[in-house]
Structures are given as C-alpha cells and as structure tokens.
Amino acid sequence: MHNKVVYHAMKVFSGLGWPVLRFNFRGTGLSEGSHDGRAEVDDVRAGLDWLSREYGKPIVAAGFSFGAAMGLNACCGHPAIEGFAALGLPTHAEGRDYHYSFLRGCTFPKLFLSGDRDQYAPVNQLRSVTDSAPEPKLLTLIENADHFFIGHLPAMQAALGQWLYATFLTTQDSDQDRKRPEPESSSR
C-alpha cells in the first residue's frame, strides 16, 4: 500500500477527483490473516464491493505487480468495473509463474503498463499475455524502466494519466467536473 508505484498511481487517480482505495493484502503490513497467493483475490473483491456500496459508481481499478495479478482476476466479471490498469503485471516472479487464462473474459478497457526492463515480466512474455486479452487493451512500455519504475515514476504517471483521459474522460464524458490529469513531478 505504501509502495512508491502504488502511491504515484494513486496520485493520478486522486488528481482526477476520483475516490481511491488503497489497502494491504492479508498478512501484509498490519493486515490480519496469512498470505497464500490465491485468496488475495477475495481481498480485492471485498474492496470492490465496498467501493460499489460506498459510491455507487463504475470503478476504474489499478494494481501493481502482485496486486495487478490479483486485481485483474478479481475485476474480470465484476459488474461495477469499467476498466483496469495493470502496472508491472508479473509473468514470472520468485519462482512462481503467473497465468492469465481468465483474461479472455475481460471485455472492459485494459492498460498493461510496464518497464521494458521489468525483471518480473520480460517484454516477450508480457506481450504474449496482452495478446491473449480481448480488446480494448493497450500495452505501454516505459523505456529503460525496471519493475519498480525506478527513475521513471513521472513517465509511469504520465502514461497512466493519458490512458485514463483517453479512455474515460473524452469529450463524450458528461461529467463536467472531471479534468485532464496532470502528472505530478516527483523524486525517487
């Protein structure tokens, strides 16, 4: 929840005036329970259900790394999801291969945003995952960025903001209070 990528992504969403929920998965930080790499999908669903009850609006969700994997799985088929941004989606990390067969059923807009030097998602593997997903989708690679976008967080924010704006905040959008996101400058 306090990871720099998660924090900087949150700043893009909140800069649009959208409510943002960040949380730790079970067994992380002060969260109760134990991490098992599968049940965390339920953590995401609980957050989505809370957002739906609290705000009653369509949800554009995002996740980073393991959170992107669990978030995509939880969001596919969730009725309130309007889109998902997968930041640093892993294909192989810490001896675990990630499989995304469920993506075939994800018809909402999807952004796959990664560094072209992501040690947990080599470009050819990530491209294979994104190719398996139905449209609409966009794969954006940040040049020379690693998994954590070290030294490239402003570029990550800009790419995320551009996708959000182009996908959800077009001139067809009837919400006059929404505005074009401006990436915040930041240091590492």
Buried (B, 14 or more C-beta within 10 A) or exposed (E): BEBBBBBBBBBBBEBBEBEBBBBBBBBBEEBEEEBEEEBBBBBBBEBBEEBBEEEEEBBBBBBBBBBBBBBBBBBBEBEBBBBBBBBBBBBEBEEEEBEBEBBEEBEBBBBBBBBBBBEBBBBEBBBEBBEEBEEEBBBBBBEEBBBBBEBBBBBBBBBBBBBBBEBBBEEEEEEEEBEEBEBBEEEE
